Amino acid sequence: MEHNLNTRVRNFRFANGERAPLPFAQSEYDARIAGMREIMNANGLDAVILTSMHGIAYYSGFLYCSFGRPYACVITHDTATTVSAGIDAGQPARRSATENIVYTDWQRDNYWQTVKSLIGTGKSVGYEADHLTVMARGAMLEHLQPKLVFDVAPASMQQRMIKSAGEIALIREGARIADIGGAAIRDAIKIGTREIDVAMAGRDAMELEIARAFPDSELRDTWVWFQSGLNTDGAHNSVTTRKLQAGDILSLNTFPMINGYYTALERTLFVGEPNGDELRVWQANVDAHELGISLIKPGVKCSDICAEINAFFADQNLLQYRSFGYGHSFGVLSHYYGREAGLELREDIDTVLTENMVVSMEPMLTLPDGDNAAGGYREHDILVVGKDNSENITGFPYGPQHNIVAP
């Protein structure tokens, strides 16, 4: 029998089962979407197409797994709809605080045809210019033939930088669980143990606690970077099978992921007593960490915080070993997706800290191989900016008094 492919549908609705419990109340998502509609009104937009993982998750609650397929959350003045691939079946509908529509794979342009069915043509359209590829932007222009396009990514980022009470509560829990992972890692440190074995101990402890504390969440993406010796020189170096040795500098990094929300704990440790040069550099980084924590308060510019820590390191003749900025925002982000680049503690960021922002303080020094203090030194705490000051929600201890592990 001959089949006519033209009779196959481009998209369909598939509400397969009851909606799953979402990370936040429906009113939270409604407020976020209302905030995006204010951005639309301010810029004369008829619709917005969010395509990033963090953008879609923030406004809908649905965190997609791309695997080469495009996704979207389309917001108009009347509707909000996630657009998902058929491979995910009913899961996106169950985990979206919005409506959902599924596009099929049988024809390559079904994704954009589905988006067009929600928006129409000739409209004023917002999109995330920092996420859409050149090829995808071309497809958007071809299919939607918009009257104008406007980059909403900066305004959306500004909206995400101010956390709700619900977000702050979730981030607090993430910081608590990061501490649990840190304790499990510290207990697993022994001479001859591989980095990967120590990392798995921390990851398992965190995932078990997430499963207990958040039984309705999706369990995904929690990870640990545990580095030793030369492998501590970069903040994002992968775990290896290197075995720990006496005298090693260690870097503990735990990252629990709860419903797309990232938190972190990072600490310097040593296997046995550090030498005098190592101890001096470590203590200087701890002092910079404490200085930075004291500077995080409402009304202070990110660049000013950076300048004060830079001056401290310069006085210690260590500024040349600084390897990146001193902190960043927290929320819907991770190393897989997302970055609220407007809230980083760097020389070129003049954002003023305000109440309900959440930022890290994480100075790092890297001294090269062959130096008597070779290695990467890093401490990392998370702070919630309040009305008058800030609160450190990280509890795991830092510094030489706490993190020299007996060989």
C-alpha positions in Angstrom: 0.0 0.0 0.0 1.3 3.4 -0.9 1.3 6.0 2.0 0.9 9.7 1.4 3.4 11.4 3.8 1.5 14.7 3.3 -1.3 13.3 5.5 1.0 13.1 8.6 0.6 15.8 11.2 3.2 18.4 11.9 2.3 18.7 15.5 -0.2 17.5 18.1 -1.2 17.9 21.8 -0.4 15.0 24.1 -1.3 15.4 27.7 -0.4 11.9 28.8 -1.3 11.7 32.5 -1.6 14.2 35.3 0.7 17.2 35.6 3.7 16.4 37.8 4.4 18.5 40.9 6.5 21.5 39.7 9.4 23.2 41.5 7.3 26.2 42.3 3.6 27.2 42.6 1.7 28.0 39.4 1.5 31.6 40.7 5.3 31.8 40.5 5.3 30.9 36.8 2.4 33.2 36.1 4.4 36.1 37.7 7.4 35.3 35.6 5.4 35.2 32.4 3.8 38.5 33.4 7.3 39.9 33.8 8.1 38.8 30.3 4.9 40.4 29.0 6.1 43.6 30.6 9.3 43.3 28.6 7.2 42.6 25.5 5.0 45.7 26.1 8.1 47.9 26.6 9.6 46.9 23.3 6.5 46.6 21.2 6.6 42.8 20.8 3.8 40.5 19.8 5.5 37.3 20.9 8.7 35.9 22.3 10.4 32.6 21.4 12.6 31.3 24.3 15.0 28.6 23.1 17.6 28.2 25.8 17.4 25.6 28.5 17.5 28.2 31.3 15.0 30.5 29.5 12.4 27.7 28.9 12.9 26.3 32.4 12.5 29.7 34.1 9.2 30.6 32.5 7.7 27.1 32.2 9.3 24.7 34.7 10.3 22.3 31.8 14.0 21.5 31.5 14.6 19.9 28.1 17.2 17.4 27.0 18.1 18.6 23.4 20.1 15.7 21.9 20.2 17.7 18.7 16.6 18.8 18.6 15.3 22.4 19.1 12.8 23.3 21.9 10.9 26.5 22.7 8.6 28.3 25.0 6.5 30.7 23.0 4.9 33.5 25.0 2.3 35.8 23.4 0.1 38.3 25.2 -2.6 35.6 25.7 -0.8 32.3 25.7 2.3 30.5 26.8 3.3 27.2 25.3 6.3 24.9 25.4 7.2 23.3 22.1 8.8 19.8 22.4 10.0 17.0 20.3 7.9 13.8 19.8 10.7 11.7 21.4 9.8 13.1 24.8 6.1 12.0 24.5 4.0 13.4 27.4 6.8 14.3 29.8 7.1 18.0 28.7 3.3 18.5 29.1 3.5 16.9 32.6 6.3 19.2 33.6 5.2 22.5 32.0 3.3 25.2 33.9 2.2 26.3 30.5 0.4 24.6 27.6 2.5 22.2 25.5 2.5 21.2 21.8 4.6 18.4 20.3 6.2 18.6 16.9 6.9 15.5 14.8 10.2 14.5 13.2 9.0 13.4 9.8 9.7 16.7 8.1 12.7 18.9 9.0 10.8 22.2 9.3 8.1 20.9 11.6 9.6 22.7 14.6 9.4 26.1 12.9 6.0 25.4 11.4 4.8 24.6 14.9 6.2 27.8 16.3 4.6 29.7 13.4 1.2 28.1 14.3 1.5 29.8 17.7 2.7 33.2 16.5 1.7 33.7 12.8 3.7 35.7 10.4 4.6 39.4 10.0 4.7 39.9 13.8 7.2 41.7 16.1 9.1 38.8 17.7 11.6 38.6 20.6 14.2 35.9 20.8 17.4 35.0 22.7 20.2 36.2 20.5 22.8 34.7 22.7 21.4 31.2 22.2 19.9 31.0 18.7 22.5 29.9 16.1 23.0 31.8 12.8 21.3 28.9 11.0 18.4 28.8 13.4 18.0 32.6 13.2 17.8 32.3 9.4 15.1 29.6 9.7 13.1 31.9 12.1 13.2 34.7 9.6 12.3 32.5 6.7 9.3 30.9 8.4 7.9 33.7 10.6 8.7 36.6 8.2 8.7 38.9 11.2 8.0 42.7 11.0 11.0 43.1 13.4 13.1 40.9 15.7 14.4 42.0 19.1 16.9 40.4 21.5 15.1 39.8 24.8 18.0 37.9 26.4 19.5 40.9 28.4 16.1 41.9 29.8 15.2 38.3 30.6 18.5 37.9 32.4 17.8 41.0 34.5 14.5 39.5 35.5 16.1 36.2 36.5 18.8 37.9 38.6 16.3 39.0 41.2 15.2 35.8 43.0 11.8 35.1 44.5 11.3 33.8 48.0 10.7 30.3 46.6 13.9 30.4 44.6 15.9 31.5 47.6 14.4 28.7 49.7 15.4 26.2 47.0 18.9 27.6 46.7 19.3 27.4 50.5 18.5 23.7 50.3 21.0 23.3 47.4 23.7 24.9 49.6 22.9 22.6 52.5 23.1 19.5 50.2 26.4 20.8 48.7 27.8 20.7 52.3 26.6 17.1 52.6 28.5 16.2 49.5 31.6 18.0 50.8 31.5 16.0 54.1 31.3 12.8 52.2 34.2 13.7 50.0 36.3 14.7 53.0 35.6 11.4 54.6 36.6 9.5 51.5 40.1 11.1 51.1 42.8 8.6 51.6 46.3 8.0 50.1 45.9 5.7 47.2 42.3 6.5 46.6 41.5 7.6 43.0 39.9 11.0 42.3 36.9 9.3 40.7 36.2 7.2 43.8 36.2 10.3 46.0 34.0 12.1 43.6 31.5 9.3 43.5 31.2 9.4 47.2 30.2 13.0 47.2 27.8 12.7 44.2 26.0 9.7 45.8 25.6 11.4 49.1 24.0 14.5 47.4 21.7 12.5 45.1 20.4 10.4 48.0 19.6 13.6 50.0 18.0 15.3 46.9 15.8 12.2 46.5 14.8 12.4 50.2 14.3 16.1 50.4 12.8 16.6 46.9 10.9 13.3 46.1 8.9 14.9 43.3 11.9 16.3 41.4 13.8 15.0 38.4 17.1 13.5 39.5 19.6 14.7 37.0 22.9 16.5 36.4 24.3 16.5 40.0 28.0 16.1 39.8 31.4 16.5 41.6 34.8 17.8 40.4 37.4 16.4 42.8 40.9 17.3 41.7 44.4 16.6 43.1 47.9 17.8 42.5 48.5 19.4 39.1 44.8 18.7 38.2 43.8 21.5 40.6 45.1 24.2 38.3 41.8 24.8 36.6 38.4 25.3 38.2 36.6 23.1 35.7 39.1 20.3 35.3 37.5 16.9 34.8 37.9 14.1 37.4 40.6 11.5 36.6 41.8 8.2 37.9 44.9 9.7 39.5 45.6 8.2 43.0 46.0 10.6 45.9 49.5 11.0 47.4 50.9 12.4 50.6 51.4 16.1 50.3 48.8 16.6 47.6 46.9 19.8 47.2 43.2 18.9 46.7 40.2 20.8 45.3 36.7 19.7 46.5 33.8 20.9 44.2 30.2 19.7 44.8 27.3 20.7 42.5 23.9 19.5 43.5 21.2 20.2 40.8 17.6 20.5 42.0 15.0 21.2 39.4 17.5 23.0 37.1 18.9 25.1 40.0 22.6 25.0 40.5 24.5 25.4 43.7 28.1 24.9 44.6 30.7 24.3 47.3 34.4 24.6 46.6 37.3 24.1 49.0 41.0 23.7 49.1 42.4 20.8 51.1 45.8 19.1 51.6 46.8 15.5 52.3 49.1 16.1 55.2 50.8 19.4 56.2 51.4 21.9 53.4 54.9 23.5 53.2 55.4 27.1 54.2 54.9 28.5 50.7 51.7 26.5 50.2 50.4 27.6 53.6 51.1 31.3 52.8 49.3 31.2 49.4 46.4 29.2 50.9 46.0 31.6 53.8 46.2 34.6 51.4 43.3 33.2 49.3 41.3 32.5 52.5 41.9 36.2 53.5 40.8 37.4 50.1 37.7 35.1 50.4 36.8 36.7 53.8 37.4 40.2 52.4 35.1 39.4 49.5 32.4 38.1 51.7 32.5 41.3 53.8 32.1 43.4 50.7 28.9 41.7 49.4 26.0 43.9 50.4 23.3 45.9 48.8 24.3 49.1 47.0 27.8 47.9 46.1 29.0 47.6 42.5 30.4 44.2 41.3 33.4 46.0 39.8 34.2 47.7 43.1 34.2 44.4 44.9 36.6 43.1 42.3 38.9 46.1 42.6 39.3 45.7 46.4 40.2 42.1 46.1 42.6 42.8 43.3 44.3 45.4 45.5 44.6 42.9 48.3 46.2 40.3 46.0 48.5 42.9 44.5 49.8 43.8 48.0 50.5 40.1 48.5 52.3 39.9 45.2 49.8 37.3 44.1 47.5 39.1 41.6 49.3 37.6 38.7 48.1 34.2 39.8 44.4 35.1 39.8 42.7 33.0 37.1 39.1 34.3 36.8 36.4 36.6 38.4 35.5 36.5 42.0 31.9 35.2 41.8 28.7 35.0 39.9 24.9 34.8 40.2 23.0 31.6 41.1 19.6 30.3 39.8 18.6 28.4 36.7 22.0 27.7 35.4 24.8 25.1 35.2 27.9 24.2 33.3 25.5 22.6 30.7 23.5 25.8 30.2 22.9 29.3 31.3 24.9 32.2 32.8 23.6 35.4 34.3 26.6 37.3 32.9 25.3 40.7 34.2 25.9 39.6 37.8 29.6 38.5 37.9 32.2 40.0 40.2 34.6 41.2 37.5 36.3 44.4 36.4 33.9 45.0 33.5 30.6 44.5 35.4 29.1 47.5 37.0 25.8 45.9 38.2 24.8 47.2 41.7 23.9 44.5 44.2 20.3 44.6 45.3 18.1 42.7 47.7 17.3 39.1 46.6 20.3 38.7 44.4 22.3 35.5 45.1 26.0 35.5 44.4 29.1 33.5 45.2 32.4 34.6 46.5 35.1 32.4 45.0 38.6 33.7 44.7 41.2 31.4 43.1 44.9 31.5 42.7 46.8 29.1 40.4 50.6 28.7 40.8 52.4 26.9 38.0 54.1 23.4 38.2 57.6 23.7 39.6 56.7 26.5 42.1 57.1 25.5 45.7 53.4 26.3 46.2 52.2 24.8 42.8 48.5 24.1 42.5 45.1 25.8 42.5 43.7 27.4 45.6 40.0 28.0 45.7 37.2 28.7 48.3 33.5 29.2 47.4 30.5 30.3 49.4 27.0 31.4 48.4 25.5 34.6 49.7 21.9 35.9 49.6 21.8 39.7 49.4 19.3 41.1 51.9 17.8 44.5 52.6 20.8 45.8 54.6 23.5 43.2 54.4 24.0 39.6 53.1 23.7 36.1 54.5 26.3 33.4 53.9 24.3 30.2 53.4 27.3 27.9 52.9 28.3 26.0 56.1 31.2 23.8 55.2 34.4 25.1 56.9 37.4 26.4 55.0 41.0 27.1 55.5 44.1 25.4 57.0 42.5 25.0 60.4 39.8 22.7 59.0 40.9 21.1 55.7 44.3 19.4 56.3 43.5 15.7 56.1 45.8 13.4 58.0 47.6 11.1 55.5 
